Amino acid sequence: MQILEIREVTKPIASPIRNAYIDFSKMTSSLVAVVTDVVRDGKRVVGYGFNSNGRYGQGGLIRERFMRRVAEADPASLLNDAQDNLDPDRVWATLMSNEKPGGHGERSVAVGTIDMAVWDAVAKIAGKPLFRLLAERHGREADPRVFVYAAGGYYYPGKDLSALRAEMRGYLDRGYNVVKMKIGGAPLAEDARRIEAVLAEIGSQAQLAVDANGRFDLDTAIAYARVLRDYPLFWYEEAGDPLDYRLQSVLAEYYPGPMATGENLFSHQDARNLLRYGGMRPDRDWLQFDCALSYGLCEYLRTLRELEIAGWSCSRCIPHGGHQMSLNIAAGLGLGGNESYPDLFQPYGGFPDGVRVENGHIVMPELPGIGFEGKQDLYKEMRELAQ
């Protein structure tokens, strides 16, 4: 049993949308295939992975550094003790060999992309959905029913309040009961009108979260907080720079409602510092660490241990990214839910074909691995890479 090859291709996921910080007109994503010599049901087992939106594809790092380390490793060193499956932690250690600590930037995305593909292969070799494999390994009861919310509300050329309202109404019509919109890309008064328009549209049928994408300095974050605290928001997300823990901590003095952050923290050390110094409140706030951007599931498990040490429940985690990997982690390890992009970043976002949102939840299908094969538009691109 061995990994025969790792392949990568960089794909465009460009869109004219923008948030408060970046536009997505040149956005890319890395798609990775981990090809093994294992055959199941007459087909070679191939694990797939990709990086989340908001960070560009990492083809250079993957090809020049990380896939070479796996190719040069003794194949037996990448297997579990029983020698009947890959060991994700041993593969991860090989990927990170000869890397200095710190500097959790783009390499965390490259490693996280490969790590996703490794876990997909591991679960397929075991013949189980990844969420059930994770639950078994951690002594938990898997819950295939997962909370999801609809992320959208981006700034878009010519998008007026009626278009914004129609977008949010569309999410409610598809079964969501929490929706999210962007703020910080317009003056505060204009953003307030946008928020009020959405709240008028969704009424009591749903809750609204807002996301500043790290745009604000402390004074602006507080100015927004003084306005936002009068609205019944699900959360106020990433007001300032993700590494400005003092800003996050001070902001909590002005905003009593739930806040969310963490999608741009890429290691368990960064997560630990957020919990130590960011003033996050375990009774109401939410953590959005995304395994696909932060060295993968192997590192995400270390992050969850930091939460436990700090007295947090993993049910306060609702990962960023809107991908099926985090859905499996949520169902297998008891996270609070997952982000969803119903209309954006396709074919990488969304659920397997036939999965529907009902009352803000989906039910995981019983597909081996992460379940990519159940999403035909995505699997078409994956299959082309593997062939």
C-alpha positions in Angstrom: 0.0 0.0 0.0 1.4 3.4 -1.0 0.9 6.8 -2.4 1.8 6.6 -6.1 1.6 10.3 -6.9 0.2 13.6 -5.8 -1.1 15.9 -8.5 -2.1 19.5 -8.4 -3.9 21.9 -10.8 -4.7 25.6 -10.1 -8.3 26.4 -11.1 -10.0 29.9 -11.4 -12.9 30.6 -9.1 -13.1 34.2 -10.3 -16.1 36.4 -9.6 -16.9 40.1 -9.8 -18.0 40.1 -6.1 -16.1 41.9 -3.4 -16.0 42.1 0.4 -14.7 44.9 2.5 -11.1 43.9 1.8 -10.7 42.1 -1.5 -12.4 41.5 -4.8 -12.5 38.0 -6.2 -12.0 38.8 -9.9 -8.7 36.9 -10.0 -9.2 34.3 -7.3 -7.9 30.8 -7.8 -7.9 27.5 -5.9 -5.6 24.5 -5.9 -7.2 21.1 -6.6 -5.1 18.1 -5.4 -5.4 14.4 -6.1 -3.6 11.8 -3.9 -3.3 8.7 -6.0 -2.9 5.4 -4.2 -2.3 1.8 -5.3 -5.3 0.6 -3.4 -8.4 -0.7 -5.3 -11.9 -0.6 -3.9 -14.9 -1.9 -5.8 -12.8 -2.2 -8.9 -11.5 1.4 -8.9 -8.2 2.9 -7.7 -8.6 4.9 -4.5 -7.9 8.6 -5.1 -8.2 11.2 -2.4 -9.1 14.8 -3.3 -8.7 18.1 -1.7 -8.8 21.8 -2.4 -8.2 25.1 -0.6 -11.0 27.4 0.6 -11.9 30.6 -1.1 -10.2 33.8 0.0 -6.7 32.4 -0.3 -5.2 31.8 -3.7 -4.1 28.4 -5.1 -0.8 27.1 -3.8 0.5 25.2 -6.8 4.0 26.5 -6.4 4.4 25.4 -2.8 2.7 22.1 -3.4 4.7 21.1 -6.4 8.1 22.5 -5.3 8.1 21.5 -1.7 5.4 19.4 -0.2 4.6 16.8 -2.8 8.3 16.1 -3.2 8.7 15.2 0.4 6.0 12.6 0.2 7.4 11.2 -3.1 10.9 10.9 -1.5 9.6 9.2 1.8 9.7 5.5 2.5 6.2 4.4 1.6 6.0 2.3 4.7 6.7 5.3 6.9 3.4 6.8 5.8 1.2 3.9 6.9 -0.5 3.2 10.2 0.8 0.5 12.6 -1.4 -2.2 11.0 0.0 -1.3 7.6 -3.5 -1.4 6.2 -4.1 2.3 5.6 -2.4 5.6 5.3 -1.7 7.4 8.6 -2.6 11.1 8.2 -0.4 12.2 11.0 2.6 10.5 9.6 1.9 12.0 6.2 1.5 15.4 7.8 4.8 15.0 9.7 6.5 14.2 6.4 5.0 17.3 4.7 6.2 19.5 7.5 9.7 18.0 7.8 12.5 20.6 7.7 10.0 23.5 8.3 10.7 26.0 11.0 8.0 26.9 13.5 5.9 30.0 13.0 5.2 31.7 9.7 1.7 30.2 9.4 1.0 31.9 6.0 0.6 30.3 2.6 2.3 27.0 3.5 -0.6 26.3 5.9 -2.9 26.4 2.9 -0.7 24.1 0.8 -0.4 21.5 3.6 -4.2 21.8 4.4 -5.1 21.1 0.8 -3.0 17.9 0.7 -4.2 16.9 4.1 -7.8 17.0 2.9 -7.0 14.7 0.1 -5.2 12.3 2.4 -8.2 12.0 4.8 -10.5 11.5 1.8 -8.3 8.6 0.7 -8.0 7.2 4.3 -11.8 7.1 4.7 -12.3 5.6 1.2 -9.7 2.8 2.0 -11.7 2.1 5.2 -14.9 2.1 3.2 -16.6 4.6 5.4 -17.9 8.2 5.3 -15.2 10.4 6.8 -17.6 11.7 9.5 -18.3 8.2 10.7 -14.6 7.3 10.7 -13.8 10.4 12.8 -16.6 9.7 15.3 -15.3 6.1 15.7 -11.7 7.2 16.2 -12.7 9.8 18.9 -15.2 7.7 20.7 -18.2 9.8 19.7 -21.6 9.3 18.3 -21.8 10.6 14.8 -24.6 13.0 14.1 -25.3 13.3 10.3 -27.6 16.3 10.8 -25.5 19.5 10.6 -26.5 23.1 10.9 -25.5 25.3 7.9 -26.0 29.0 7.2 -26.0 30.8 3.9 -23.1 33.2 3.3 -23.6 35.9 0.7 -24.5 39.6 0.7 -21.3 40.6 -1.2 -20.9 43.9 -2.8 -21.5 43.6 -6.5 -21.6 46.2 -9.3 -25.1 47.6 -9.7 -26.4 45.6 -6.7 -29.1 47.7 -5.0 -31.2 47.0 -1.9 -33.9 45.2 -3.8 -31.3 42.8 -5.3 -29.8 42.2 -1.8 -33.3 41.5 -0.4 -34.0 39.1 -3.3 -30.8 37.2 -2.6 -31.6 36.7 1.0 -35.2 35.7 0.3 -33.7 33.1 -2.1 -31.7 31.6 0.8 -34.8 31.4 3.0 -36.7 29.7 0.2 -34.0 27.1 0.0 -34.4 26.2 3.7 -31.8 28.3 5.5 -32.7 30.1 8.7 -29.4 32.0 9.2 -28.0 34.2 6.4 -24.9 36.4 6.3 -24.0 39.6 4.5 -20.8 41.7 4.1 -20.3 45.0 5.7 -17.4 47.5 5.8 -17.2 48.0 2.1 -19.4 51.0 2.2 -19.9 53.9 4.7 -21.5 53.0 8.0 -24.8 54.8 7.2 -25.1 52.9 3.9 -24.3 49.6 5.6 -27.0 50.3 8.2 -29.5 50.8 5.4 -28.4 47.5 3.8 -28.7 45.7 7.2 -32.2 47.1 7.8 -33.3 46.1 4.3 -32.3 42.5 4.9 -33.9 42.4 8.4 -37.1 43.8 6.9 -37.0 41.0 4.3 -36.3 38.0 6.5 -38.4 39.2 9.5 -38.8 36.5 12.1 -38.1 33.7 9.6 -34.3 33.9 10.0 -31.4 35.6 11.7 -28.8 37.8 10.1 -25.0 37.7 10.6 -22.7 40.4 9.4 -19.0 40.1 8.3 -16.5 42.9 8.1 -13.6 40.7 6.8 -11.1 42.3 9.2 -11.4 45.8 7.7 -11.8 48.0 10.7 -9.4 49.8 13.0 -10.5 49.9 16.7 -12.4 53.2 16.4 -14.3 52.1 13.3 -15.1 48.7 14.9 -16.5 50.4 17.9 -18.5 52.8 15.8 -20.1 49.9 14.0 -20.6 48.1 17.3 -22.7 51.0 18.7 -25.0 50.7 15.7 -25.0 46.9 15.3 -25.9 46.2 19.0 -29.4 47.6 18.3 -30.0 44.9 15.7 -30.9 41.3 16.5 -27.8 39.9 14.8 -26.7 36.3 14.9 -23.1 37.6 15.1 -20.7 40.4 14.3 -17.8 38.8 12.4 -14.1 39.6 12.1 -14.3 43.4 12.8 -10.5 43.9 12.8 -7.2 42.4 11.7 -7.3 38.7 12.8 -4.1 39.0 14.7 -5.1 42.2 16.6 -6.3 40.4 19.7 -6.4 43.6 21.7 -8.9 45.1 19.2 -11.1 42.0 19.6 -10.9 42.1 23.4 -11.7 45.8 23.6 -14.5 45.5 21.2 -16.2 43.0 23.5 -16.7 45.9 26.0 -18.9 47.7 23.4 -20.7 44.8 21.8 -22.6 42.5 24.1 -24.0 40.3 21.4 -22.2 37.3 19.8 -19.1 37.9 17.8 -17.2 35.5 15.5 -13.6 35.3 14.2 -10.8 32.9 13.5 -11.1 32.1 9.8 -7.7 33.8 9.1 -5.9 32.1 12.0 -3.9 29.2 10.6 -2.4 27.2 13.5 -3.3 25.9 16.9 -0.8 28.4 18.4 -2.8 31.3 16.8 -6.0 29.8 18.1 -4.6 29.5 21.6 -3.5 33.2 21.5 -7.0 34.3 20.4 -8.5 32.4 23.3 -5.9 33.8 25.8 -5.9 37.5 24.6 -8.8 38.1 22.3 -11.5 38.5 24.9 -13.7 35.9 23.3 -16.6 34.7 25.4 -17.3 31.0 25.4 -21.0 31.4 26.3 -21.9 33.4 23.2 -19.0 33.9 20.7 -18.2 31.7 17.7 -14.9 30.3 16.3 -14.4 29.9 12.5 -11.1 28.1 12.1 -11.0 26.5 8.6 -9.0 23.3 8.4 -8.4 23.7 4.7 -6.5 26.9 5.3 -4.8 25.9 8.5 -2.6 22.8 7.9 -5.6 20.5 7.6 -7.5 18.2 10.0 -4.4 16.9 11.7 -3.7 20.5 12.9 -7.4 21.2 13.5 -7.5 18.4 16.0 -4.7 20.1 17.9 -6.8 23.3 17.8 -9.8 21.5 19.2 -7.6 20.4 22.1 -6.6 24.0 22.8 -10.3 24.8 23.0 -10.9 22.1 25.5 -7.9 23.3 27.6 -9.3 26.8 27.5 -12.8 25.7 28.7 -14.5 26.0 25.3 -16.9 23.5 23.7 -16.2 22.4 20.1 -19.9 23.2 19.5 -18.9 26.9 19.4 -17.0 26.2 16.2 -18.7 26.9 12.9 -15.9 26.8 10.3 -15.4 29.1 7.4 -15.1 27.8 3.8 -18.4 26.2 2.9 -16.8 22.9 1.9 -17.6 19.2 2.5 -14.5 18.6 4.6 -15.7 20.8 7.4 -19.2 19.3 7.1 -17.7 15.9 7.8 -15.7 17.3 10.8 -18.9 18.9 12.1 -20.9 15.7 11.9 -18.1 13.5 13.2 -16.7 15.6 16.0 -19.8 17.6 17.1 -19.0 21.1 15.8 -21.7 23.7 15.8 -22.2 23.7 12.1 -20.7 24.9 8.9 -20.7 27.8 6.5 -22.4 27.4 3.1 -22.1 29.3 -0.2 -25.3 28.4 -2.1 -24.5 30.4 -5.2 -20.8 31.2 -5.1 -17.3 29.6 -5.6 -18.8 26.7 -7.6 -18.2 23.8 -8.1 -16.2 23.7 -4.9 -18.9 24.9 -2.5 -22.2 23.3 -1.7 -23.4 19.8 -1.0 -23.6 16.4 -2.8 -26.4 16.2 -5.3 -29.8 15.6 -3.7 -28.8 17.0 -0.3 -31.3 19.7 0.7 -31.4 22.3 3.5 -34.4 21.9 5.8 -34.9 24.2 8.8 -31.2 25.3 8.5 -29.8 21.8 8.6 -28.6 19.2 6.1 -28.2 15.4 6.6 -24.9 13.9 5.5 -25.2 11.3 2.8 -23.5 7.9 3.4 -20.8 8.3 0.8 -17.3 6.9 1.4 -14.6 9.5 2.1 -15.5 13.1 2.1 -18.3 12.5 -0.4 -17.0 14.5 -3.4 -18.2 11.8 -5.8 -21.7 12.7 -4.9 -21.4 16.2 -6.4 -21.1 15.6 -10.1 -19.9 19.0 -11.3 -17.1 18.9 -8.8 -16.2 15.3 -9.3 -15.9 15.9 -13.0 -13.0 18.2 -12.4 -11.5 15.9 -9.8 -11.7 12.9 -12.1 -10.0 14.8 -14.9 -7.1 15.5 -12.6 -6.8 11.9 -11.5 -6.9 10.3 -14.9 
